Amino acid sequence: MAKRSADQTLVRMTNQNLILSTIREKESATRSVLSKTLQLSVPSVCANVDQLIELGIVRETGEETSSVGRKAKLLKLNTRFGYLISIDLSNPCITLALSDLEPVVVSELKFDLELYRTEQLMELLTEKIGELLKQGGIAPSQLLTISVSVPGIVDSVKGIVECGSYLAPLGKVPFRELFQRRFDVPVLLHKDIDAAIIAERNFGAAKDSDNAAFVSADVGVGTGIVLGGTLFKGSKYGAGELSRFVMDRQPPTDGAALPLLGDLVSVKALVQAVRDEVELGAKSSVLDEAGGKPDRIDFNAVIRATLSGDALCVKHVRESARMMGIAVSNMQLLLDLDCIILGGGFATLGDTYTETLAEEVRRRIPAPPTIRTTALRSKAVVLGGISLALDSVFDELLLEKSV
């Protein structure tokens, strides 16, 4: 009897999820349209819709006149039933966004982060979430889920992140447990680059592409991958770690460290290469951008000098782009993607970076993929976090209401 009850609950949840997905996709639908689209009986659709209306997740919003003049009730998602928070920890300028279920961002908050201990970081994020809810006029009881996008290797099952990039000193962090101690809602964890490719596929430069990747070069190098329309994380959540690509054709000598892409292509490596040449006397407008002081040359100065055509900066940016092009070509030969999106800080270096990388790929790949720069820029990760949360929030809701 218990098994039969569990089976019935699973069938009901599955049907209700299908109904919600269809209403979201079509923006509105009648019961008869849902029945035809999902090939479910009208009584089954009506029973499930009635329950969704009773829960407040779906609402009737008027009438539609059919071809024979019969009026049918239109159903829409109640986009203000609850709210999601997406947290982008991909770089030290942290972004938090509060979204309804449409999704429309209701309020947003940004702040610069210095490197804290884990508990200090959590205390600060807790404070900022409170500010975000207050700013949006939303009560904590209306919060349905928190979606967190983090650099590193994310075990989304255990809720643990092996932090990377600027958060690497924190090591392994049980983010899910730490958030759930403070907020009694489901907490979703994603690799930041995975959130970026989902956002670009749903809203941006890879829209409707079933096989695509988001390749980011910034503090580190990483890739988010969609295969067959589904986010590909790998069996141990390490898919897309381009930073570990070996970039040397020569076999290593005993004890020698292998040159890795992440060591050769990064904001730090690029700035240091430019600074070293300037300190040796090379002429470059980047020195003017840094106020005449080599030790003040930073990535922003390199960007400005590169965009103005400075020969020294252009040379080093092209060298980085060629190395990225080699890595992307190897990935393309393995995965045969139809679209690759370039993001991260290096994408702001303009055609010097993007076109050099694309040329390297075209030179090596017989049928190269389409290569584009991110359409969503700094919003990609936070929007991807919202999108990933929407994919699971209804599962959590329906499961909770079934218990």
C-alpha positions as CSV (number, residue, x, y, z in Angstrom):
1,M,0.0,0.0,0.0
2,A,2.9,2.4,0.9
3,K,4.6,1.7,-2.4
4,R,1.3,2.3,-4.3
5,S,0.9,5.6,-2.5
6,A,4.5,6.6,-3.3
7,D,4.0,5.7,-6.9
8,Q,0.8,7.8,-7.1
9,T,2.6,10.8,-5.5
10,L,5.4,10.5,-8.1
11,V,3.0,10.3,-11.0
12,R,1.1,13.4,-9.7
13,M,4.3,15.3,-9.2
14,T,5.5,14.4,-12.7
15,N,2.3,15.5,-14.3
16,Q,2.1,18.7,-12.3
17,N,5.7,19.5,-13.3
18,L,4.9,18.9,-17.0
19,I,1.8,21.2,-16.6
20,L,4.0,23.9,-15.0
21,S,6.7,23.6,-17.6
22,T,4.1,23.9,-20.5
23,I,2.5,26.9,-18.9
24,R,5.9,28.6,-18.4
25,E,6.9,27.8,-22.0
26,K,3.6,29.1,-23.5
27,E,3.1,31.9,-20.9
28,S,-0.5,30.9,-20.7
29,A,-2.6,27.8,-21.6
30,T,-6.1,26.4,-21.2
31,R,-6.9,23.0,-19.7
32,S,-7.7,21.6,-23.2
33,V,-4.4,22.8,-24.6
34,L,-2.5,21.2,-21.8
35,S,-4.4,18.0,-22.4
36,K,-3.6,17.9,-26.1
37,T,0.0,19.1,-25.6
38,L,0.9,16.6,-22.8
39,Q,-1.4,13.8,-24.0
40,L,-3.0,13.6,-20.6
41,S,-6.7,13.0,-20.1
42,V,-8.8,16.1,-19.5
43,P,-9.9,14.8,-16.0
44,S,-6.3,14.2,-15.0
45,V,-5.3,17.7,-16.2
46,C,-8.2,19.3,-14.4
47,A,-7.5,17.5,-11.1
48,N,-3.8,18.5,-11.2
49,V,-4.6,22.1,-12.3
50,D,-7.1,22.5,-9.5
51,Q,-4.5,21.4,-7.0
52,L,-1.9,23.8,-8.4
53,I,-4.5,26.6,-8.2
54,E,-5.3,25.6,-4.6
55,L,-1.6,25.8,-3.7
56,G,-1.4,29.2,-5.3
57,I,1.3,28.3,-7.9
58,V,-1.1,28.7,-10.9
59,R,-3.9,31.2,-11.3
60,E,-6.8,31.7,-13.8
61,T,-6.4,35.0,-15.6
62,G,-9.4,35.4,-17.9
63,E,-10.9,33.6,-20.9
64,E,-9.9,32.6,-24.4
65,T,-12.4,32.3,-27.2
66,S,-11.9,29.1,-29.2
67,S,-12.6,28.7,-32.9
68,V,-16.1,27.5,-32.1
69,G,-16.8,30.4,-29.8
70,R,-16.6,28.5,-26.6
71,K,-14.8,30.3,-23.8
72,A,-12.1,28.6,-21.8
73,K,-10.2,29.7,-18.7
74,L,-6.6,30.8,-19.3
75,L,-4.0,29.5,-16.8
76,K,-0.8,31.4,-15.9
77,L,2.0,30.8,-13.5
78,N,1.7,32.9,-10.4
79,T,5.1,34.6,-10.8
80,R,4.8,36.2,-7.3
81,F,4.1,32.9,-5.5
82,G,7.6,33.0,-4.2
83,Y,11.1,34.4,-4.9
84,L,14.6,33.1,-5.6
85,I,18.0,34.5,-4.7
86,S,21.0,34.0,-7.0
87,I,24.5,34.7,-5.6
88,D,27.4,35.1,-8.0
89,L,30.7,34.4,-6.3
90,S,32.7,34.1,-9.5
91,N,34.9,37.2,-8.8
92,P,35.5,39.5,-5.8
93,C,32.7,41.9,-7.0
94,I,29.9,39.8,-5.5
95,T,26.4,40.1,-7.1
96,L,23.1,39.0,-5.4
97,A,19.9,39.1,-7.4
98,L,16.3,38.6,-6.1
99,S,14.0,37.2,-8.8
100,D,10.3,36.2,-9.1
101,L,9.3,33.1,-11.0
102,E,8.8,34.7,-14.4
103,P,11.8,35.4,-14.0
104,V,12.1,39.1,-13.5
105,V,14.9,40.5,-11.2
106,V,13.1,42.5,-8.5
107,S,16.3,43.9,-6.8
108,E,20.0,43.5,-7.1
109,L,22.9,44.2,-4.8
110,K,26.7,44.3,-5.5
111,F,29.6,44.7,-3.1
112,D,33.4,44.2,-3.2
113,L,34.8,41.3,-1.2
114,E,38.1,41.0,0.5
115,L,39.3,37.5,1.3
116,Y,37.7,36.4,4.5
117,R,37.6,33.2,6.5
118,T,34.6,31.0,5.6
119,E,32.6,32.0,8.7
120,Q,33.2,35.7,8.0
121,L,32.2,35.2,4.4
122,M,28.9,33.5,5.5
123,E,28.1,36.2,8.0
124,L,28.6,38.9,5.4
125,L,26.5,37.0,2.8
126,T,23.7,36.5,5.4
127,E,23.7,40.3,6.1
128,K,23.6,41.1,2.4
129,I,20.7,38.7,1.8
130,G,18.8,40.4,4.5
131,E,19.5,43.8,2.8
132,L,18.4,42.4,-0.6
133,L,15.1,41.1,0.7
134,K,14.4,44.4,2.5
135,Q,15.3,46.3,-0.7
136,G,12.9,44.2,-2.7
137,G,10.1,44.5,-0.1
138,I,10.0,40.7,0.3
139,A,9.5,38.8,3.6
140,P,11.9,36.0,4.4
141,S,8.9,33.6,4.4
142,Q,8.5,34.2,0.6
143,L,11.9,33.0,-0.2
144,L,11.8,29.6,-2.0
145,T,15.4,28.8,-2.7
146,I,19.0,30.2,-2.8
147,S,21.2,29.5,-5.8
148,V,24.9,29.9,-5.3
149,S,27.4,30.0,-8.2
150,V,31.1,29.4,-7.1
151,P,34.4,29.0,-8.8
152,G,35.9,25.6,-8.3
153,I,34.8,22.0,-8.4
154,V,31.3,21.7,-7.1
155,D,29.8,18.5,-5.7
156,S,26.2,19.4,-6.0
157,V,25.0,16.2,-4.4
158,K,27.0,16.6,-1.2
159,G,26.8,20.4,-1.3
160,I,30.6,20.9,-1.0
161,V,32.8,23.1,-3.1
162,E,36.6,22.7,-3.6
163,C,37.1,26.5,-4.1
164,G,39.1,27.8,-7.0
165,S,40.2,31.2,-8.3
166,Y,40.4,33.9,-5.6
167,L,38.5,31.7,-3.1
168,A,41.1,28.9,-3.4
169,P,42.6,29.7,0.1
170,L,39.2,28.7,1.6
171,G,39.8,25.0,0.5
172,K,36.8,22.7,0.7
173,V,33.6,24.5,1.9
174,P,30.3,22.9,2.8
175,F,28.3,25.8,1.4
176,R,24.9,24.1,1.4
177,E,25.1,23.2,5.1
178,L,26.4,26.7,6.0
179,F,23.5,28.4,4.1
180,Q,20.9,26.1,5.4
181,R,21.9,26.8,9.0
182,R,20.9,30.4,8.4
183,F,18.0,30.0,5.9
184,D,15.4,27.3,6.0
185,V,15.1,26.9,2.3
186,P,16.7,24.6,-0.3
187,V,20.2,25.7,-1.4
188,L,21.5,24.9,-4.9
189,L,25.2,25.0,-5.7
190,H,26.7,25.3,-9.2
191,K,30.1,25.9,-10.7
192,D,30.1,29.6,-11.9
193,I,31.0,28.7,-15.4
194,D,28.1,26.2,-15.6
195,A,25.7,29.0,-14.7
196,A,27.2,31.2,-17.4
197,I,26.7,28.7,-20.2
198,I,23.1,28.0,-19.1
199,A,22.4,31.8,-19.1
200,E,23.9,32.2,-22.6
201,R,21.9,29.2,-23.9
202,N,18.6,30.4,-22.5
203,F,18.9,34.2,-23.0
204,G,22.2,35.1,-24.8
205,A,24.7,34.3,-27.5
206,A,24.2,30.5,-27.5
207,K,20.4,30.7,-27.5
208,D,18.8,27.4,-28.6
209,S,22.2,25.8,-29.2
210,D,22.2,22.1,-28.0
211,N,26.0,21.7,-28.0
212,A,27.8,24.7,-26.7
213,A,30.5,25.9,-24.3
214,F,31.3,29.1,-22.4
215,V,35.1,29.6,-22.3
216,S,36.3,32.1,-19.7
217,A,39.8,33.5,-19.2
218,D,40.2,35.8,-16.2
219,V,41.7,35.0,-12.8
220,G,41.7,31.5,-14.1
221,V,40.5,29.5,-17.1
222,G,37.4,27.4,-17.2
223,T,34.6,26.0,-19.4
224,G,30.9,25.3,-18.9
225,I,29.6,22.7,-21.4
226,V,26.1,21.9,-22.7
227,L,25.8,18.6,-24.6
228,G,22.6,17.5,-26.2
229,G,20.8,20.4,-24.5
230,T,21.9,19.2,-21.0
231,L,24.5,20.7,-18.7
232,F,27.5,18.4,-18.7
233,K,29.3,18.3,-15.3
234,G,31.3,15.1,-15.6
235,S,31.2,12.0,-13.4
236,K,33.3,13.7,-10.7
237,Y,32.1,17.3,-11.4
238,G,35.4,18.2,-13.1
239,A,34.3,18.7,-16.7
240,G,35.6,21.9,-18.3
241,E,38.8,22.4,-16.2
242,L,40.8,23.8,-19.2
243,S,43.2,25.4,-16.7
244,R,44.9,22.0,-16.3
245,F,45.6,21.5,-20.0
246,V,49.3,20.8,-20.6
247,M,50.8,23.4,-23.0
248,D,54.1,21.8,-23.9
249,R,55.0,19.4,-26.7
250,Q,58.2,18.3,-25.0
251,P,58.2,15.4,-22.5
252,P,58.9,16.7,-19.0
253,T,62.3,16.1,-17.4
254,D,62.4,14.4,-14.1
255,G,60.7,16.4,-11.4
256,A,59.9,19.3,-13.7
257,A,56.5,20.9,-13.4
258,L,54.3,20.8,-16.6
259,P,53.3,24.1,-18.0
260,L,49.6,24.4,-17.6
261,L,47.2,26.7,-19.5
262,G,45.9,28.2,-16.2
263,D,49.5,29.3,-15.3
264,L,50.2,30.8,-18.7
265,V,46.8,32.5,-19.4
266,S,45.4,34.6,-16.6
267,V,45.0,38.2,-15.6
268,K,48.0,37.9,-13.3
269,A,50.2,36.2,-16.0
270,L,49.3,38.8,-18.7
271,V,49.9,41.8,-16.4
272,Q,53.2,40.4,-15.2
273,A,54.5,39.7,-18.7
274,V,53.7,43.3,-19.8
275,R,55.2,44.8,-16.6
276,D,58.4,42.8,-16.9
277,E,59.0,44.1,-20.4
278,V,58.3,47.7,-19.4
279,E,60.7,47.4,-16.5
280,L,63.4,46.3,-18.9
281,G,62.8,49.5,-20.9
282,A,60.3,48.5,-23.5
283,K,58.2,51.4,-24.9
284,S,54.5,51.2,-24.2
285,S,51.5,53.5,-23.7
286,V,50.5,51.2,-20.8
287,L,53.1,53.0,-18.7
288,D,51.1,56.3,-19.2
289,E,47.9,54.4,-18.3
290,A,49.6,53.5,-15.0
291,G,50.7,57.0,-14.2
292,G,54.3,56.4,-15.3
293,K,54.9,53.7,-12.6
294,P,55.6,50.1,-13.8
295,D,54.4,48.7,-10.5
296,R,51.0,50.3,-11.0
297,I,50.4,48.5,-14.3
298,D,47.2,46.5,-13.8
299,F,44.7,44.7,-16.0
300,N,42.6,47.8,-16.6
301,A,45.7,49.6,-17.8
302,V,46.5,46.7,-20.1
303,I,42.9,46.7,-21.5
304,R,43.0,50.4,-22.3
305,A,46.4,50.2,-23.9
306,T,45.4,47.1,-26.0
307,L,42.2,48.8,-27.2
308,S,44.3,51.8,-28.3
309,G,46.6,49.5,-30.3
310,D,49.7,49.5,-28.1
311,A,52.2,47.2,-29.8
312,L,53.6,45.6,-26.6
313,C,50.2,44.9,-25.0
314,V,48.8,43.6,-28.3
315,K,51.7,41.2,-28.7
316,H,51.1,39.7,-25.2
317,V,47.3,39.5,-25.6
318,R,47.7,37.7,-29.0
319,E,50.1,35.2,-27.4
320,S,47.6,34.5,-24.7
321,A,44.8,34.2,-27.3
322,R,46.8,31.7,-29.4
323,M,47.4,29.5,-26.4
324,M,43.6,29.6,-25.6
325,G,42.9,28.9,-29.3
326,I,45.0,25.7,-29.1
327,A,43.2,24.5,-26.0
328,V,39.8,25.4,-27.5
329,S,40.7,23.5,-30.7
330,N,41.6,20.4,-28.7
331,M,38.3,20.6,-26.9
332,Q,36.4,21.1,-30.1
333,L,38.0,18.0,-31.7
334,L,36.8,16.0,-28.8
335,L,33.2,17.5,-28.4
336,D,32.3,18.8,-31.9
337,L,30.4,21.8,-30.5
338,D,28.3,24.1,-32.7
339,C,28.9,27.2,-30.6
340,I,31.6,28.6,-28.3
341,I,31.1,31.7,-26.2
342,L,34.1,33.7,-25.0
343,G,33.8,35.4,-21.6
344,G,35.7,36.5,-18.6
345,G,38.0,39.5,-18.3
346,F,40.0,38.6,-21.5
347,A,36.8,39.0,-23.6
348,T,37.0,42.8,-22.8
349,L,40.3,43.0,-24.7
350,G,38.4,43.2,-27.9
351,D,39.2,41.7,-31.3
352,T,42.9,41.4,-30.4
353,Y,41.9,38.6,-28.2
354,T,38.7,37.2,-29.7
355,E,39.7,37.3,-33.4
356,T,43.2,35.9,-32.7
357,L,41.7,33.0,-30.7
358,A,39.0,32.4,-33.4
359,E,41.7,32.4,-36.2
360,E,43.7,29.8,-34.3
361,V,40.7,27.6,-34.0
362,R,39.8,28.0,-37.7
363,R,43.4,27.2,-38.6
364,R,43.2,23.9,-36.7
365,I,39.6,22.7,-37.2
366,P,38.3,21.7,-40.6
367,A,34.7,22.6,-39.7
368,P,35.1,25.2,-36.9
369,P,32.2,26.1,-34.5
370,T,30.6,29.5,-34.4
371,I,32.6,31.6,-31.9
372,R,31.0,34.6,-30.3
373,T,31.7,37.0,-27.4
374,T,29.3,36.7,-24.4
375,A,26.0,38.7,-24.9
376,L,25.3,38.8,-21.1
377,R,28.8,39.9,-19.9
378,S,28.9,40.3,-16.1
379,K,25.3,39.3,-15.7
380,A,25.8,35.8,-17.2
381,V,26.5,33.9,-13.9
382,V,23.8,35.5,-11.8
383,L,21.2,35.0,-14.5
384,G,22.3,31.4,-15.0
385,G,21.9,30.8,-11.3
386,I,18.3,32.0,-11.5
387,S,17.6,29.8,-14.5
388,L,19.1,26.7,-12.8
389,A,17.0,27.5,-9.7
390,L,13.8,27.7,-11.7
391,D,14.5,24.2,-13.1
392,S,14.4,22.7,-9.7
393,V,12.2,25.0,-7.5
394,F,9.0,23.4,-8.6
395,D,10.2,19.9,-7.8
396,E,11.0,21.1,-4.3
397,L,7.6,22.9,-4.0
398,L,5.5,19.9,-5.1
399,L,7.5,17.5,-3.0
400,E,7.0,19.7,0.1
401,K,3.2,19.9,-0.6
402,S,3.0,16.1,-1.1
403,V,4.5,15.3,2.3
